[in-house]
Amino acid sequence: MAKIIGKSLKNIPWQAKPAGYEYPVWRYDGNPVITRDNLYFANSIFNSAVVPYGDGFAGVFRVDIRTRDQVIVTGFSKDAINWELEDRYIFEGYDPRICEIDGEYYLTWVKLTPHGTVIGVASTKDFKEWREYEDACYPVARNGVLFPRKINGEYVMLIRPCDRGHTPYGDIFLMHSKDLTYWGKHRFVMSPVKNWEMTKVGAGPTPIETDEGWLLFYHGVLTSCNGFTYSMGAAILDKDEPWKVLARADSFLLAPHELYECVGDVPNVVFPCAALTDADTGRTAIYYGAADTSVALAFTTVDETVNYIKAHNLIK
Ligand code: BMA
């Protein structure tokens, strides 16, 4: 049985898998959990990330405001389902991820520069004061996701180099840093392989440490005659050399299906950015943006997902 290496967290959102449901990831029946109505100045609130904080949870939310500028807003919750969002933003940019490393919360996000997007990096202890670091790479990149601990003494970040538009290509790479300022030792991680992800792939939530390796949820993009479809896949990366993909599911684990995933500002988008886990039970609550409009929640257990990946493994 695959086990999470991490903290027990009894109070994460959870619903049992519906009877008769065959797949390893199932949706929360109260979806979407955050909509544009959560904030008066929002056009939409979607690709957002949450983390345990104090006796509850904190989050960094992608808010597209009514000028359609993109900003990051913090929020707090006792149950990780009902959120109070602050009515100011901390940074401009989009698609935030967040993780705790040694008592400090590290935010990575897509930061806008005149030359294209880069990965912004900032940290906080209290979600009020933020320290911003050097940009983690030069333009153009998106989907910068830190591992939740140093590996062999170094910070490790997944990134997806791209171009200024909606990239017609996209592979996941990773890079190392001793100080969150200088990044190097770049390694290729994965390219699209199957049709559901054929256009590009990008890391999703902070990787989850398990006794089998790092469980990585990621998004993959299909280009159809009607545009892009974003779905969620999963892979297991080597614990010490995480650029080595040990196993990878050949199919998606979650794809646009419900109305709130298929209809919105950008139709047909499931874009995972965070996961809360309980090490005791393996329960995992995945937060994903739905149709670039709202935030939704899905569940799995690490054991179910790892078993599914192994049973549908495309790595021979
Ligand atoms: C990507 C990012 C995501 C977005 C997706 C679909 O390039 O901009 O924030 O969810 O496109 O529009």
Boltz pocket constraint, residues with backbone or C-beta under 6 A from the ligand:
constraints:
  - pocket:
      binder: B
      contacts: [[A, 47], [A, 94], [A, 95], [A, 166], [A, 230], [A, 266], [A, 269], [A, 271], [A, 289], [A, 292]]
      max_distance: 6.0
